């Protein structure tokens, strides 16, 4: 999950950075690499959609597997055990 969230954040940062430079379009005499860079925002948005889809699928699996109630119960049991050990 951490990796997916980190990748989403990276895309958001890239999209914001590239969008801030969107008005600075190179003309046709610009070096080829510079012209290709114009496609970066679109590629980042596509990548973000892909990663977001993976995250939604992963989150759905966690909900289906009831991971959150199970984790909550585990933590409650651990805290109760610790509280009992202190008594």
PDB file of N, CA, C and O in Angstrom:
ATOM      1  N   UNK A   1       0.834  -1.185   0.000  1.00  0.00           N
ATOM      2  CA  UNK A   1       0.000   0.000   0.000  1.00  0.00           C
ATOM      3  C   UNK A   1       0.882   1.254   0.000  1.00  0.00           C
ATOM      4  O   UNK A   1       0.607   2.217  -0.715  1.00  0.00           O
ATOM      5  N   UNK A   2       1.934   1.227   0.804  1.00  0.00           N
ATOM      6  CA  UNK A   2       2.820   2.387   0.892  1.00  0.00           C
ATOM      7  C   UNK A   2       3.440   2.717  -0.469  1.00  0.00           C
ATOM      8  O   UNK A   2       3.571   3.884  -0.838  1.00  0.00           O
ATOM      9  N   UNK A   3       3.813   1.685  -1.196  1.00  0.00           N
ATOM     10  CA  UNK A   3       4.408   1.900  -2.517  1.00  0.00           C
ATOM     11  C   UNK A   3       3.409   2.553  -3.466  1.00  0.00           C
ATOM     12  O   UNK A   3       3.749   3.497  -4.179  1.00  0.00           O
ATOM     13  N   UNK A   4       2.179   2.049  -3.473  1.00  0.00           N
ATOM     14  CA  UNK A   4       1.156   2.619  -4.356  1.00  0.00           C
ATOM     15  C   UNK A   4       0.876   4.075  -3.996  1.00  0.00           C
ATOM     16  O   UNK A   4       0.780   4.930  -4.877  1.00  0.00           O
ATOM     17  N   UNK A   5       0.745   4.353  -2.709  1.00  0.00           N
ATOM     18  CA  UNK A   5       0.488   5.737  -2.290  1.00  0.00           C
ATOM     19  C   UNK A   5       1.666   6.647  -2.629  1.00  0.00           C
ATOM     20  O   UNK A   5       1.474   7.793  -3.036  1.00  0.00           O
ATOM     21  N   UNK A   6       2.875   6.139  -2.462  1.00  0.00           N
ATOM     22  CA  UNK A   6       4.060   6.917  -2.823  1.00  0.00           C
ATOM     23  C   UNK A   6       4.118   7.201  -4.315  1.00  0.00           C
ATOM     24  O   UNK A   6       4.461   8.305  -4.738  1.00  0.00           O
ATOM     25  N   UNK A   7       3.778   6.188  -5.107  1.00  0.00           N
ATOM     26  CA  UNK A   7       3.772   6.369  -6.566  1.00  0.00           C
ATOM     27  C   UNK A   7       2.701   7.371  -6.992  1.00  0.00           C
ATOM     28  O   UNK A   7       2.930   8.183  -7.889  1.00  0.00           O
ATOM     29  N   UNK A   8       1.519   7.315  -6.345  1.00  0.00           N
ATOM     30  CA  UNK A   8       0.469   8.302  -6.640  1.00  0.00           C
ATOM     31  C   UNK A   8       0.958   9.710  -6.319  1.00  0.00           C
ATOM     32  O   UNK A   8       0.758  10.641  -7.099  1.00  0.00           O
ATOM     33  N   UNK A   9       1.595   9.852  -5.173  1.00  0.00           N
ATOM     34  CA  UNK A   9       2.111  11.165  -4.779  1.00  0.00           C
ATOM     35  C   UNK A   9       3.145  11.668  -5.776  1.00  0.00           C
ATOM     36  O   UNK A   9       3.125  12.836  -6.166  1.00  0.00           O
ATOM     37  N   UNK A  10       4.046  10.784  -6.186  1.00  0.00           N
ATOM     38  CA  UNK A  10       5.064  11.178  -7.163  1.00  0.00           C
ATOM     39  C   UNK A  10       4.412  11.690  -8.446  1.00  0.00           C
ATOM     40  O   UNK A  10       4.839  12.701  -9.003  1.00  0.00           O
ATOM     41  N   UNK A  11       3.385  10.996  -8.907  1.00  0.00           N
ATOM     42  CA  UNK A  11       2.680  11.449 -10.113  1.00  0.00           C
ATOM     43  C   UNK A  11       2.055  12.821  -9.887  1.00  0.00           C
ATOM     44  O   UNK A  11       2.143  13.696 -10.749  1.00  0.00           O
ATOM     45  N   UNK A  12       1.423  13.009  -8.727  1.00  0.00           N
ATOM     46  CA  UNK A  12       0.807  14.305  -8.431  1.00  0.00           C
ATOM     47  C   UNK A  12       1.839  15.425  -8.447  1.00  0.00           C
ATOM     48  O   UNK A  12       1.585  16.505  -8.981  1.00  0.00           O
ATOM     49  N   UNK A  13       3.004  15.164  -7.858  1.00  0.00           N
ATOM     50  CA  UNK A  13       4.067  16.181  -7.832  1.00  0.00           C
ATOM     51  C   UNK A  13       4.542  16.482  -9.253  1.00  0.00           C
ATOM     52  O   UNK A  13       4.699  17.644  -9.627  1.00  0.00           O
ATOM     53  N   UNK A  14       4.769  15.431 -10.040  1.00  0.00           N
ATOM     54  CA  UNK A  14       5.214  15.632 -11.429  1.00  0.00           C
ATOM     55  C   UNK A  14       4.177  16.390 -12.241  1.00  0.00           C
ATOM     56  O   UNK A  14       4.520  17.297 -13.000  1.00  0.00           O
ATOM     57  N   UNK A  15       2.913  16.022 -12.085  1.00  0.00           N
ATOM     58  CA  UNK A  15       1.851  16.686 -12.847  1.00  0.00           C
ATOM     59  C   UNK A  15       1.797  18.163 -12.486  1.00  0.00           C
ATOM     60  O   UNK A  15       1.685  19.010 -13.372  1.00  0.00           O
ATOM     61  N   UNK A  16       1.873  18.483 -11.203  1.00  0.00           N
ATOM     62  CA  UNK A  16       1.847  19.882 -10.769  1.00  0.00           C
ATOM     63  C   UNK A  16       3.054  20.640 -11.321  1.00  0.00           C
ATOM     64  O   UNK A  16       2.922  21.759 -11.817  1.00  0.00           O
ATOM     65  N   UNK A  17       4.226  20.022 -11.228  1.00  0.00           N
ATOM     66  CA  UNK A  17       5.444  20.678 -11.714  1.00  0.00           C
ATOM     67  C   UNK A  17       5.379  20.893 -13.219  1.00  0.00           C
ATOM     68  O   UNK A  17       5.689  21.979 -13.708  1.00  0.00           O
ATOM     69  N   UNK A  18       4.981  19.875 -13.943  1.00  0.00           N
ATOM     70  CA  UNK A  18       4.918  19.990 -15.403  1.00  0.00           C
ATOM     71  C   UNK A  18       3.820  20.954 -15.841  1.00  0.00           C
ATOM     72  O   UNK A  18       3.972  21.658 -16.840  1.00  0.00           O
ATOM     73  N   UNK A  19       2.713  20.989 -15.095  1.00  0.00           N
ATOM     74  CA  UNK A  19       1.627  21.912 -15.426  1.00  0.00           C
ATOM     75  C   UNK A  19       2.061  23.361 -15.235  1.00  0.00           C
ATOM     76  O   UNK A  19       1.616  24.249 -15.962  1.00  0.00           O
ATOM     77  N   UNK A  20       2.922  23.596 -14.264  1.00  0.00           N
ATOM     78  CA  UNK A  20       3.384  24.964 -14.033  1.00  0.00           C
ATOM     79  C   UNK A  20       4.266  25.458 -15.171  1.00  0.00           C
ATOM     80  O   UNK A  20       4.465  26.663 -15.329  1.00  0.00           O
ATOM     81  N   UNK A  21       4.791  24.536 -15.957  1.00  0.00           N
ATOM     82  CA  UNK A  21       5.629  24.901 -17.114  1.00  0.00           C
ATOM     83  C   UNK A  21       4.876  24.746 -18.430  1.00  0.00           C
ATOM     84  O   UNK A  21       5.463  24.868 -19.505  1.00  0.00           O
ATOM     85  N   UNK A  22       3.579  24.479 -18.344  1.00  0.00           N
ATOM     86  CA  UNK A  22       2.800  24.184 -19.554  1.00  0.00           C
ATOM     87  C   UNK A  22       2.777  25.339 -20.539  1.00  0.00           C
ATOM     88  O   UNK A  22       2.718  25.109 -21.747  1.00  0.00           O
ATOM     89  N   UNK A  23       2.822  26.552 -20.067  1.00  0.00           N
ATOM     90  CA  UNK A  23       2.769  27.701 -20.961  1.00  0.00           C
ATOM     91  C   UNK A  23       4.060  27.943 -21.703  1.00  0.00           C
ATOM     92  O   UNK A  23       4.110  28.786 -22.599  1.00  0.00           O
ATOM     93  N   UNK A  24       5.080  27.239 -21.359  1.00  0.00           N
ATOM     94  CA  UNK A  24       6.395  27.427 -21.972  1.00  0.00           C
ATOM     95  C   UNK A  24       6.626  26.383 -23.049  1.00  0.00           C
ATOM     96  O   UNK A  24       7.525  25.551 -22.932  1.00  0.00           O
ATOM     97  N   UNK A  25       5.829  26.423 -24.081  1.00  0.00           N
ATOM     98  CA  UNK A  25       5.940  25.454 -25.177  1.00  0.00           C
ATOM     99  C   UNK A  25       7.135  25.788 -26.067  1.00  0.00           C
ATOM    100  O   UNK A  25       7.306  26.932 -26.489  1.00  0.00           O
ATOM    101  N   UNK A  26       7.951  24.787 -26.345  1.00  0.00           N
ATOM    102  CA  UNK A  26       9.059  25.031 -27.272  1.00  0.00           C
ATOM    103  C   UNK A  26       8.540  25.114 -28.700  1.00  0.00           C
ATOM    104  O   UNK A  26       7.546  24.478 -29.052  1.00  0.00           O
ATOM    105  N   UNK A  27       9.203  25.883 -29.492  1.00  0.00           N
ATOM    106  CA  UNK A  27       8.794  25.963 -30.899  1.00  0.00           C
ATOM    107  C   UNK A  27       9.415  24.800 -31.671  1.00  0.00           C
ATOM    108  O   UNK A  27      10.146  23.990 -31.101  1.00  0.00           O
ATOM    109  N   UNK A  28       9.127  24.723 -32.945  1.00  0.00           N
ATOM    110  CA  UNK A  28       9.581  23.581 -33.750  1.00  0.00           C
ATOM    111  C   UNK A  28      11.100  23.567 -33.936  1.00  0.00           C
ATOM    112  O   UNK A  28      11.655  22.566 -34.390  1.00  0.00           O
ATOM    113  N   UNK A  29      11.772  24.656 -33.594  1.00  0.00           N
ATOM    114  CA  UNK A  29      13.233  24.672 -33.727  1.00  0.00           C
ATOM    115  C   UNK A  29      13.908  24.204 -32.440  1.00  0.00           C
ATOM    116  O   UNK A  29      15.134  24.109 -32.389  1.00  0.00           O
ATOM    117  N   UNK A  30      13.127  23.912 -31.403  1.00  0.00           N
ATOM    118  CA  UNK A  30      13.704  23.441 -30.139  1.00  0.00           C
ATOM    119  C   UNK A  30      14.308  22.054 -30.352  1.00  0.00           C
ATOM    120  O   UNK A  30      13.889  21.308 -31.238  1.00  0.00           O
ATOM    121  N   UNK A  31      15.287  21.728 -29.537  1.00  0.00           N
ATOM    122  CA  UNK A  31      15.874  20.381 -29.653  1.00  0.00           C
ATOM    123  C   UNK A  31      14.801  19.311 -29.503  1.00  0.00           C
ATOM    124  O   UNK A  31      13.824  19.483 -28.774  1.00  0.00           O
ATOM    125  N   UNK A  32      15.003  18.208 -30.204  1.00  0.00           N
ATOM    126  CA  UNK A  32      14.001  17.142 -30.230  1.00  0.00           C
ATOM    127  C   UNK A  32      13.619  16.664 -28.823  1.00  0.00           C
ATOM    128  O   UNK A  32      12.438  16.448 -28.553  1.00  0.00           O
ATOM    129  N   UNK A  33      14.575  16.499 -27.943  1.00  0.00           N
ATOM    130  CA  UNK A  33      14.292  16.052 -26.581  1.00  0.00           C
ATOM    131  C   UNK A  33      13.376  17.011 -25.847  1.00  0.00           C
ATOM    132  O   UNK A  33      12.541  16.587 -25.048  1.00  0.00           O
ATOM    133  N   UNK A  34      13.523  18.266 -26.105  1.00  0.00           N
ATOM    134  CA  UNK A  34      12.671  19.272 -25.468  1.00  0.00           C
ATOM    135  C   UNK A  34      11.238  19.164 -25.974  1.00  0.00           C
ATOM    136  O   UNK A  34      10.289  19.316 -25.204  1.00  0.00           O
ATOM    137  N   UNK A  35      11.083  18.903 -27.264  1.00  0.00           N
ATOM    138  CA  UNK A  35       9.733  18.750 -27.820  1.00  0.00           C
ATOM    139  C   UNK A  35       9.063  17.498 -27.248  1.00  0.00           C
ATOM    140  O   UNK A  35       7.865  17.510 -26.964  1.00  0.00           O
ATOM    141  N   UNK A  36       9.828  16.428 -27.082  1.00  0.00           N
ATOM    142  CA  UNK A  36       9.273  15.197 -26.522  1.00  0.00           C
ATOM    143  C   UNK A  36       8.825  15.392 -25.081  1.00  0.00           C
ATOM    144  O   UNK A  36       7.901  14.718 -24.625  1.00  0.00           O
ATOM    145  N   UNK A  37       9.458  16.294 -24.366  1.00  0.00           N
ATOM    146  CA  UNK A  37       9.099  16.550 -22.970  1.00  0.00           C
ATOM    147  C   UNK A  37       7.677  17.072 -22.850  1.00  0.00           C
ATOM    148  O   UNK A  37       7.073  16.975 -21.782  1.00  0.00           O
ATOM    149  N   UNK A  38       7.137  17.622 -23.921  1.00  0.00           N
ATOM    150  CA  UNK A  38       5.753  18.115 -23.879  1.00  0.00           C
ATOM    151  C   UNK A  38       4.765  16.997 -23.590  1.00  0.00           C
ATOM    152  O   UNK A  38       3.682  17.257 -23.065  1.00  0.00           O
ATOM    153  N   UNK A  39       5.107  15.781 -23.915  1.00  0.00           N
ATOM    154  CA  UNK A  39       4.216  14.651 -23.672  1.00  0.00           C
ATOM    155  C   UNK A  39       4.275  14.130 -22.240  1.00  0.00           C
ATOM    156  O   UNK A  39       3.487  13.262 -21.865  1.00  0.00           O
ATOM    157  N   UNK A  40       5.193  14.647 -21.446  1.00  0.00           N
ATOM    158  CA  UNK A  40       5.339  14.155 -20.075  1.00  0.00           C
ATOM    159  C   UNK A  40       4.089  14.327 -19.217  1.00  0.00           C
ATOM    160  O   UNK A  40       3.716  13.386 -18.516  1.00  0.00           O
ATOM    161  N   UNK A  41       3.422  15.485 -19.238  1.00  0.00           N
ATOM    162  CA  UNK A  41       2.220  15.593 -18.387  1.00  0.00           C
ATOM    163  C   UNK A  41       1.170  14.538 -18.729  1.00  0.00           C
ATOM    164  O   UNK A  41       0.558  13.960 -17.831  1.00  0.00           O
ATOM    165  N   UNK A  42       0.962  14.287 -20.006  1.00  0.00           N
ATOM    166  CA  UNK A  42      -0.015  13.279 -20.417  1.00  0.00           C
ATOM    167  C   UNK A  42       0.403  11.896 -19.934  1.00  0.00           C
ATOM    168  O   UNK A  42      -0.431  11.136 -19.443  1.00  0.00           O
ATOM    169  N   UNK A  43       1.675  11.565 -20.065  1.00  0.00           N
ATOM    170  CA  UNK A  43       2.163  10.260 -19.611  1.00  0.00           C
ATOM    171  C   UNK A  43       2.032  10.120 -18.097  1.00  0.00           C
ATOM    172  O   UNK A  43       1.691   9.045 -17.603  1.00  0.00           O
ATOM    173  N   UNK A  44       2.298  11.194 -17.358  1.00  0.00           N
ATOM    174  CA  UNK A  44       2.159  11.150 -15.891  1.00  0.00           C
ATOM    175  C   UNK A  44       0.697  10.965 -15.496  1.00  0.00           C
ATOM    176  O   UNK A  44       0.397  10.217 -14.565  1.00  0.00           O
ATOM    177  N   UNK A  45      -0.216  11.642 -16.198  1.00  0.00           N
ATOM    178  CA  UNK A  45      -1.646  11.484 -15.883  1.00  0.00           C
ATOM    179  C   UNK A  45      -2.116  10.055 -16.192  1.00  0.00           C
ATOM    180  O   UNK A  45      -2.903   9.487 -15.436  1.00  0.00           O
ATOM    181  N   UNK A  46      -1.639   9.481 -17.290  1.00  0.00           N
ATOM    182  CA  UNK A  46      -1.984   8.092 -17.617  1.00  0.00           C
ATOM    183  C   UNK A  46      -1.437   7.146 -16.551  1.00  0.00           C
ATOM    184  O   UNK A  46      -2.126   6.228 -16.107  1.00  0.00           O
ATOM    185  N   UNK A  47      -0.199   7.380 -16.153  1.00  0.00           N
ATOM    186  CA  UNK A  47       0.424   6.534 -15.113  1.00  0.00           C
ATOM    187  C   UNK A  47      -0.345   6.654 -13.800  1.00  0.00           C
ATOM    188  O   UNK A  47      -0.550   5.664 -13.097  1.00  0.00           O
ATOM    189  N   UNK A  48      -0.771   7.879 -13.477  1.00  0.00           N
ATOM    190  CA  UNK A  48      -1.511   8.082 -12.237  1.00  0.00           C
ATOM    191  C   UNK A  48      -2.832   7.316 -12.272  1.00  0.00           C
ATOM    192  O   UNK A  48      -3.215   6.694 -11.281  1.00  0.00           O
ATOM    193  N   UNK A  49      -3.528   7.359 -13.405  1.00  0.00           N
ATOM    194  CA  UNK A  49      -4.786   6.617 -13.530  1.00  0.00           C
ATOM    195  C   UNK A  49      -4.552   5.110 -13.348  1.00  0.00           C
ATOM    196  O   UNK A  49      -5.344   4.431 -12.695  1.00  0.00           O
ATOM    197  N   UNK A  50      -3.480   4.603 -13.918  1.00  0.00           N
ATOM    198  CA  UNK A  50      -3.146   3.191 -13.782  1.00  0.00           C
ATOM    199  C   UNK A  50      -2.887   2.837 -12.314  1.00  0.00           C
ATOM    200  O   UNK A  50      -3.434   1.860 -11.802  1.00  0.00           O
ATOM    201  N   UNK A  51      -2.062   3.627 -11.646  1.00  0.00           N
ATOM    202  CA  UNK A  51      -1.724   3.363 -10.245  1.00  0.00           C
ATOM    203  C   UNK A  51      -2.963   3.502  -9.362  1.00  0.00           C
ATOM    204  O   UNK A  51      -3.169   2.701  -8.451  1.00  0.00           O
ATOM    205  N   UNK A  52      -3.783   4.513  -9.627  1.00  0.00           N
ATOM    206  CA  UNK A  52      -5.000   4.699  -8.848  1.00  0.00           C
ATOM    207  C   UNK A  52      -5.916   3.476  -8.990  1.00  0.00           C
ATOM    208  O   UNK A  52      -6.498   3.016  -8.007  1.00  0.00           O
ATOM    209  N   UNK A  53      -6.039   2.964 -10.191  1.00  0.00           N
ATOM    210  CA  UNK A  53      -6.840   1.757 -10.405  1.00  0.00           C
ATOM    211  C   UNK A  53      -6.308   0.578  -9.604  1.00  0.00           C
ATOM    212  O   UNK A  53      -7.083  -0.192  -9.037  1.00  0.00           O
ATOM    213  N   UNK A  54      -5.001   0.436  -9.558  1.00  0.00           N
ATOM    214  CA  UNK A  54      -4.392  -0.643  -8.771  1.00  0.00           C
ATOM    215  C   UNK A  54      -4.677  -0.450  -7.284  1.00  0.00           C
ATOM    216  O   UNK A  54      -4.967  -1.409  -6.568  1.00  0.00           O
ATOM    217  N   UNK A  55      -4.592   0.809  -6.826  1.00  0.00           N
ATOM    218  CA  UNK A  55      -4.861   1.090  -5.420  1.00  0.00           C
ATOM    219  C   UNK A  55      -6.316   0.769  -5.073  1.00  0.00           C
ATOM    220  O   UNK A  55      -6.583   0.151  -4.042  1.00  0.00           O
ATOM    221  N   UNK A  56      -7.244   1.176  -5.914  1.00  0.00           N
ATOM    222  CA  UNK A  56      -8.672   0.912  -5.663  1.00  0.00           C
ATOM    223  C   UNK A  56      -8.917  -0.598  -5.607  1.00  0.00           C
ATOM    224  O   UNK A  56      -9.664  -1.062  -4.745  1.00  0.00           O
ATOM    225  N   UNK A  57      -8.312  -1.362  -6.498  1.00  0.00           N
ATOM    226  CA  UNK A  57      -8.465  -2.811  -6.486  1.00  0.00           C
ATOM    227  C   UNK A  57      -7.887  -3.403  -5.205  1.00  0.00           C
ATOM    228  O   UNK A  57      -8.488  -4.289  -4.597  1.00  0.00           O
ATOM    229  N   UNK A  58      -6.722  -2.912  -4.798  1.00  0.00           N
ATOM    230  CA  UNK A  58      -6.087  -3.400  -3.571  1.00  0.00           C
ATOM    231  C   UNK A  58      -6.954  -3.080  -2.357  1.00  0.00           C
ATOM    232  O   UNK A  58      -7.158  -3.932  -1.492  1.00  0.00           O
ATOM    233  N   UNK A  59      -7.462  -1.850  -2.295  1.00  0.00           N
ATOM    234  CA  UNK A  59      -8.315  -1.425  -1.182  1.00  0.00           C
ATOM    235  C   UNK A  59      -9.578  -2.287  -1.123  1.00  0.00           C
ATOM    236  O   UNK A  59     -10.026  -2.665  -0.040  1.00  0.00           O
ATOM    237  N   UNK A  60     -10.144  -2.592  -2.276  1.00  0.00           N
ATOM    238  CA  UNK A  60     -11.341  -3.447  -2.329  1.00  0.00           C
ATOM    239  C   UNK A  60     -11.043  -4.838  -1.783  1.00  0.00           C
ATOM    240  O   UNK A  60     -11.858  -5.418  -1.066  1.00  0.00           O
ATOM    241  N   UNK A  61      -9.863  -5.373  -2.129  1.00  0.00           N
ATOM    242  CA  UNK A  61      -9.482  -6.694  -1.593  1.00  0.00           C
ATOM    243  C   UNK A  61      -9.355  -6.637  -0.075  1.00  0.00           C
ATOM    244  O   UNK A  61      -9.779  -7.561   0.619  1.00  0.00           O
ATOM    245  N   UNK A  62      -8.769  -5.549   0.446  1.00  0.00           N
ATOM    246  CA  UNK A  62      -8.637  -5.414   1.894  1.00  0.00           C
ATOM    247  C   UNK A  62     -10.003  -5.371   2.568  1.00  0.00           C
ATOM    248  O   UNK A  62     -10.213  -6.000   3.605  1.00  0.00           O
ATOM    249  N   UNK A  63     -10.923  -4.629   1.978  1.00  0.00           N
ATOM    250  CA  UNK A  63     -12.276  -4.564   2.534  1.00  0.00           C
ATOM    251  C   UNK A  63     -12.952  -5.924   2.455  1.00  0.00           C
ATOM    252  O   UNK A  63     -13.589  -6.357   3.415  1.00  0.00           O
ATOM    253  N   UNK A  64     -12.820  -6.599   1.322  1.00  0.00           N
ATOM    254  CA  UNK A  64     -13.423  -7.918   1.142  1.00  0.00           C
ATOM    255  C   UNK A  64     -12.878  -8.909   2.170  1.00  0.00           C
ATOM    256  O   UNK A  64     -13.626  -9.729   2.703  1.00  0.00           O
ATOM    257  N   UNK A  65     -11.597  -8.834   2.442  1.00  0.00           N
ATOM    258  CA  UNK A  65     -10.950  -9.737   3.403  1.00  0.00           C
ATOM    259  C   UNK A  65     -11.170  -9.295   4.857  1.00  0.00           C
ATOM    260  O   UNK A  65     -10.674  -9.924   5.792  1.00  0.00           O
ATOM    261  N   UNK A  66     -11.918  -8.209   5.025  1.00  0.00           N
ATOM    262  CA  UNK A  66     -12.229  -7.674   6.359  1.00  0.00           C
ATOM    263  C   UNK A  66     -10.956  -7.407   7.178  1.00  0.00           C
ATOM    264  O   UNK A  66     -10.904  -7.692   8.375  1.00  0.00           O
ATOM    265  N   UNK A  67      -9.952  -6.867   6.523  1.00  0.00           N
ATOM    266  CA  UNK A  67      -8.669  -6.636   7.182  1.00  0.00           C
ATOM    267  C   UNK A  67      -8.778  -5.596   8.293  1.00  0.00           C
ATOM    268  O   UNK A  67      -8.126  -5.720   9.330  1.00  0.00           O
ATOM    269  N   UNK A  68      -9.602  -4.566   8.076  1.00  0.00           N
ATOM    270  CA  UNK A  68      -9.661  -3.486   9.073  1.00  0.00           C
ATOM    271  C   UNK A  68     -10.292  -3.939  10.385  1.00  0.00           C
ATOM    272  O   UNK A  68      -9.735  -3.645  11.443  1.00  0.00           O
ATOM    273  N   UNK A  69     -11.429  -4.640  10.373  1.00  0.00           N
ATOM    274  CA  UNK A  69     -11.954  -5.141  11.651  1.00  0.00           C
ATOM    275  C   UNK A  69     -11.008  -6.149  12.314  1.00  0.00           C
ATOM    276  O   UNK A  69     -10.879  -6.177  13.537  1.00  0.00           O
ATOM    277  N   UNK A  70     -10.354  -6.968  11.498  1.00  0.00           N
ATOM    278  CA  UNK A  70      -9.408  -7.943  12.065  1.00  0.00           C
ATOM    279  C   UNK A  70      -8.212  -7.241  12.698  1.00  0.00           C
ATOM    280  O   UNK A  70      -7.765  -7.620  13.781  1.00  0.00           O
ATOM    281  N   UNK A  71      -7.704  -6.233  12.032  1.00  0.00           N
ATOM    282  CA  UNK A  71      -6.576  -5.476  12.580  1.00  0.00           C
ATOM    283  C   UNK A  71      -6.979  -4.755  13.856  1.00  0.00           C
ATOM    284  O   UNK A  71      -6.220  -4.731  14.825  1.00  0.00           O
ATOM    285  N   UNK A  72      -8.161  -4.173  13.861  1.00  0.00           N
ATOM    286  CA  UNK A  72      -8.663  -3.480  15.039  1.00  0.00           C
ATOM    287  C   UNK A  72      -8.785  -4.434  16.233  1.00  0.00           C
ATOM    288  O   UNK A  72      -8.396  -4.092  17.349  1.00  0.00           O
ATOM    289  N   UNK A  73      -9.325  -5.624  15.989  1.00  0.00           N
ATOM    290  CA  UNK A  73      -9.459  -6.617  17.056  1.00  0.00           C
ATOM    291  C   UNK A  73      -8.092  -7.047  17.576  1.00  0.00           C
ATOM    292  O   UNK A  73      -7.900  -7.194  18.783  1.00  0.00           O
ATOM    293  N   UNK A  74      -7.159  -7.246  16.676  1.00  0.00           N
ATOM    294  CA  UNK A  74      -5.812  -7.636  17.079  1.00  0.00           C
ATOM    295  C   UNK A  74      -5.181  -6.573  17.968  1.00  0.00           C
ATOM    296  O   UNK A  74      -4.577  -6.890  18.993  1.00  0.00           O
ATOM    297  N   UNK A  75      -5.320  -5.319  17.575  1.00  0.00           N
ATOM    298  CA  UNK A  75      -4.748  -4.233  18.370  1.00  0.00           C
ATOM    299  C   UNK A  75      -5.431  -4.117  19.734  1.00  0.00           C
ATOM    300  O   UNK A  75      -4.762  -3.890  20.742  1.00  0.00           O
ATOM    301  N   UNK A  76      -6.757  -4.271  19.773  1.00  0.00           N
ATOM    302  CA  UNK A  76      -7.475  -4.240  21.051  1.00  0.00           C
ATOM    303  C   UNK A  76      -6.972  -5.340  21.980  1.00  0.00           C
ATOM    304  O   UNK A  76      -6.755  -5.104  23.168  1.00  0.00           O
ATOM    305  N   UNK A  77      -6.789  -6.540  21.436  1.00  0.00           N
ATOM    306  CA  UNK A  77      -6.286  -7.660  22.238  1.00  0.00           C
ATOM    307  C   UNK A  77      -4.878  -7.401  22.762  1.00  0.00           C
ATOM    308  O   UNK A  77      -4.566  -7.706  23.913  1.00  0.00           O
ATOM    309  N   UNK A  78      -4.043  -6.841  21.914  1.00  0.00           N
ATOM    310  CA  UNK A  78      -2.672  -6.531  22.332  1.00  0.00           C
ATOM    311  C   UNK A  78      -2.649  -5.474  23.428  1.00  0.00           C
ATOM    312  O   UNK A  78      -1.906  -5.593  24.403  1.00  0.00           O
ATOM    313  N   UNK A  79      -3.474  -4.431  23.259  1.00  0.00           N
ATOM    314  CA  UNK A  79      -3.541  -3.383  24.268  1.00  0.00           C
ATOM    315  C   UNK A  79      -4.085  -3.910  25.584  1.00  0.00           C
ATOM    316  O   UNK A  79      -3.607  -3.531  26.653  1.00  0.00           O
ATOM    317  N   UNK A  80      -5.089  -4.788  25.513  1.00  0.00           N
ATOM    318  CA  UNK A  80      -5.650  -5.384  26.716  1.00  0.00           C
ATOM    319  C   UNK A  80      -4.595  -6.239  27.423  1.00  0.00           C
ATOM    320  O   UNK A  80      -4.491  -6.221  28.649  1.00  0.00           O
ATOM    321  N   UNK A  81      -3.814  -6.988  26.638  1.00  0.00           N
ATOM    322  CA  UNK A  81      -2.760  -7.814  27.221  1.00  0.00           C
ATOM    323  C   UNK A  81      -1.697  -6.949  27.891  1.00  0.00           C
ATOM    324  O   UNK A  81      -1.204  -7.287  28.968  1.00  0.00           O
ATOM    325  N   UNK A  82      -1.352  -5.852  27.266  1.00  0.00           N
ATOM    326  CA  UNK A  82      -0.367  -4.946  27.864  1.00  0.00           C
ATOM    327  C   UNK A  82      -0.909  -4.306  29.140  1.00  0.00           C
ATOM    328  O   UNK A  82      -0.181  -4.168  30.122  1.00  0.00           O
ATOM    329  N   UNK A  83      -2.159  -3.924  29.131  1.00  0.00           N
ATOM    330  CA  UNK A  83      -2.778  -3.318  30.300  1.00  0.00           C
ATOM    331  C   UNK A  83      -2.829  -4.349  31.433  1.00  0.00           C
ATOM    332  O   UNK A  83      -2.621  -3.999  32.595  1.00  0.00           O
ATOM    333  N   UNK A  84      -3.101  -5.599  31.108  1.00  0.00           N
ATOM    334  CA  UNK A  84      -3.152  -6.653  32.129  1.00  0.00           C
ATOM    335  C   UNK A  84      -1.776  -6.960  32.696  1.00  0.00           C
ATOM    336  O   UNK A  84      -1.653  -7.318  33.867  1.00  0.00           O
ATOM    337  N   UNK A  85      -0.743  -6.822  31.879  1.00  0.00           N
ATOM    338  CA  UNK A  85       0.625  -7.080  32.337  1.00  0.00           C
ATOM    339  C   UNK A  85       1.103  -6.008  33.297  1.00  0.00           C
ATOM    340  O   UNK A  85       1.933  -6.272  34.167  1.00  0.00           O
ATOM    341  N   UNK A  86       0.576  -4.787  33.140  1.00  0.00           N
ATOM    342  CA  UNK A  86       0.969  -3.672  34.023  1.00  0.00           C
ATOM    343  C   UNK A  86       0.281  -3.753  35.375  1.00  0.00           C
ATOM    344  O   UNK A  86       0.739  -3.125  36.329  1.00  0.00           O
ATOM    345  N   UNK A  87      -0.803  -4.505  35.486  1.00  0.00           N
ATOM    346  CA  UNK A  87      -1.572  -4.546  36.732  1.00  0.00           C
ATOM    347  C   UNK A  87      -0.922  -5.396  37.786  1.00  0.00           C
ATOM    348  O   UNK A  87      -1.453  -5.526  38.889  1.00  0.00           O
TER     349      UNK A  87
END
